[in-house]
Amino acid sequence: MTSSSTPTARRQRLGAELRKLRERAGINATEAAALLGGNQARISNIEAGRYGVSADRVRTLSCNYSCPDPALVEALAAMTGDRKRGWWEEYREILSAGLLDLAELDHHGKELRTAHTSGIPGLLQTADHAREVFRQVVPDLSPPEAEHRMSFRIKRQVVLFREDPAPYRAIIHEAALRMKFGGPAIARNQLLQLLAMGERDHITIQVIPFDAGAYPGAGQPVYYVHGPVPQLDTVQLDQSHGMTLLDAEAQLNKYRQVLARLEAIALDAAESRDFIHTIAKSL
């Protein structure tokens, strides 16, 4: 068992799920520690993500907690097994831990879904578009920090180009398509990028036109990452103060419904491609 002064969101999520199992079993941390042959502090540190935990120990804890879902137990055990440093670790001392957690979330996602009203999804942005986005951040980013943020965003796109990529579905409102970030040339190249990415078998891009009228979600960008089992899904929201990760069952259900309704309102992939092409020709 290893300790970590800066636990990742993935390790914290594993600990939080183990805590849920314990609480549902009606077992307190002291009782759980006794069943494990340790002390209460060890259980608390595991659940807080400060200590790593082996797959065998996850299975033992789940058995002690009488977890009735073997698929969930094995999914939790698998969360302990990735010891390799991801590419995002090279940014550990440069960017916020939250951004690194997002890249790790991408890497482990089984399906990726997103909806944007006033912006292009980060995984589909060109470097020029991303650079312009970061020029608008308040307070201003220094030129080196803006470049680091841009390069990190573009490098995240590796998840869409790996050998066996997860399905990716993006819903983009017409408002985002018509914003000329960086001027007409950069905006046109961004639209052409969307068309090229939409040609990939695992990528689906849908457009919500102005004519569609009202839609759920209040225009807030939503990024939904499917885990190996539904209980391990995660929602990422962009807030004015930074990134928020949600994983409570009620929250997951809410955003599943939001995305399903948005997908139903949006044009299908072929119609969306024609729509984007028409806007690009007008620039």
N, C-alpha and C positions, 0 to 999 in steps of 0.2 A: 504494500500500500504506500503510495507516494503522496506527498503534500504539495500544494501549489498556492503561492501567495496571490496569484492572479488567475483564478479558475476561469475557464472558457464558458461560454453560454451552453455549450454542449454538455460539459461536465456538470454545470449547475442544473441543467434540465434533467439529467440522469438522477441527480440527488433529489430533485423536487418530486420526480415520479416515484422514487423509492419512499419518500416521506408520505405521499398520497396513499401508497399501498399500506404502509404501517398504520396510518390514521384510520383508514377504512377497516382495518383489522381490529381496531380498538386497542392497540398496543402502544404504550408510551416508549420514549427513547431509552429509558433505563431498562425496561423489560426487554426491548429489542436487543440491547447490548448484552444482557444476560444470556439470551438465546444464542447470540453470536460468540459468546465467550470473551467479551471485551468490556469496555466501559462506555458510559453514556456519551462522553466527549467524542469517542470515535464515531458513533452513529451521527451525532450532530455535525461533525466535520464532513462525513460522507454526504449527508443530505444538503449541506451548504456548498458542496462542490470543492471544498478545500482539500479533500483527500481523494485520490483516485481509488478505484475499487476493481477487483478482478471479476471476470465473467462468472467464475464459480461462486464467488461471494454474493454476486447479484442473484444468482439462482438460489443460494441458501437463504438469503433474506426474503426472497419472494415466496419460498416454501414456508418459511416461518410465518409469513403474513397471509398464508393460505390464498395466494393469488390464483383465481380460477381461469386465467387467460394465458395459456402457454405461448401463444404468438407474441403477446406483449412481453412476457418474460424473456423470450429469446431476442426480441428487438432491443430490450434494455441491456441484455448481456452483450449484444453486438456493439453497443455504444462504448464499451470499455476497450475494444480491440484495436482501435486505430491509433497506433503509437507514432506513426510517421508525422514529421513536420510538414504541414501544407505550405504551398507557395506563399500564402498570406503572411507566414511568420516573418518573412523578410521585412515586413512593414511594422513589426511589433513595436519598435521604438519611434516610429514616425507618425502613425495614424492612431486614432482612438481604438480601443479594444472592441467597441461595438461594430466597427466596420470589419474587423477581422472575424468577428463572430458571424457576420452576414456572409462572408465568403465561405466559412466553414459550413454554414447552413446550406448554401448553394451546393456545395460539394457532396453533401450527404442526402440531398433531397431526391425523392423518388419521382416526383412530378412538381413542376413549378408553374404557378399561375399568378398573373398580375393584372391590375386595372389602373389606368392613369387617365386623368382628365386634362391637366394643364401641362403635362410634360411627357417626354418619351421615356419608356422604361430604360433603366441604366444598362441592362444586359443587351440592349439593342442600339445604344448610342454610338455615333462615330466619335473619334477622338476630338475633332474640332467642335462638335456639338457639346460634348462633355466639358471641354475647356471653357466654353462660353458660359455654361451653367455655373461652373465654379467661380467665374468672374463676378457673378451676381450675388454670391453669398454675403450675408451681413452678419457680423462685421467682416470687412475685407480679409481674404486670405492673402498671405505673402505669396509672391510668385513661386518659390519652391514648394510651399504647401499645396498650392493649387495644382501644380504639376504632379505632385505625389498623389493627390486625390484623383486626378484624371487618369494617371497610369494605372492606379489600383482599380478604378472602375472598368477600364478597358480589359485589364487582366482577368477580372472576374468572368469575362465572357468566355474564358476557356471551358467553362462548364457546358457551353452549347456546342463545343467543337471536339469534345473528347470522343473516344471510340464508341462508347455506348451511352449517348447522352439521354438524360431524362426528358420526357415530353415537356414542352414549354408552350404556354398559351398566354398571349398578351391581348388585353382589351385596351384600345386607345381611343379617346374621344377626338372628334374632329377639331376641337379647339386646340389640342396639342399639335395636331398636324399642320395647322395654319400659323403657328407661332414661328416667326423668322429669326430664330436664335442665331446670332452672328451674321445675319444678312441673307439675301436670297440664295447665294451660291452654297453656303453651308447648309441652309435649310433644305435645298433641293438634294444635295448629297445625302442628307439624313433620310429623306424619304426614299431615295434609291436604295439606301442600306436596308430599310424596312422591307422593300420589295425583294431584295436579294435574300435576306434572312428568312422571309416567308416561303421561299422556295424549298427550304430544308424540310425533310419529311417529319421531323419531330417538333417543328415550330409552327404554331398556328397564330395568326394575327387577325384580330377582328376590330372593326371600327364602329364606334357609335356616332352616327351623324347628328348634326344639330336637329334635324327633322324628327329624331326619335323622341324628343321631348324630355320629360322628367325621367330620372333614373335613381336607384338607391345608392347610398354611400356618401352622399353630400360632396362628391368630388375628391374625397381623400384617397391618395395613392394606397393601394393594398397589394401586398406581396404575400402569397400563400404558398407555403412549402409543405408538400405531403411527405410524411415520414413512412417508415416501413409498415406501421399500423396506424389507424386513424387517431389513436390516443396521443401519438407522437408528432402530429402535425403542428405547424407553427405559423403564426401570422406576424408579419413585420409591417409596421406603420411608420411613415415619416411624419414627425411632428416638428413644430417650429423650434423646439428645444432639443431635438435630436431623434434618434431611432428608438422605437419601442417594440419589444417582442411579446406576443401574447400566446398563451397555450392553455388557458382554462377551457373546459368543455363548452360552456355557454358561449364564449367568445369564438371558438372554432366553429360552432354551429352557425352563429350569426354570419360570419364571413363566408362560409360555404354557401349560405343562402344568397348573400349579396352578390357573390361572383356568378352563381347560377342564374340569377335574374339579369345581371349585366350581359352574360353570354347569350341569353335568350333575346335581349333587346338589340344587340349588335348585329351588324351585317355578317353574313357568313364569310368564310375565308376568301372565296373567289370574288364576291362583291366588294369586299374590303380591299382586295388587291387593285381592282379597277378604280375604286374611290381614291386610293393613295396615288395611283398613276395619274389620275386627272389633276389632282392638286399639284403634283410634281411638274406636270407639263405647263402649269400656269405660272410657275416661278421663273 
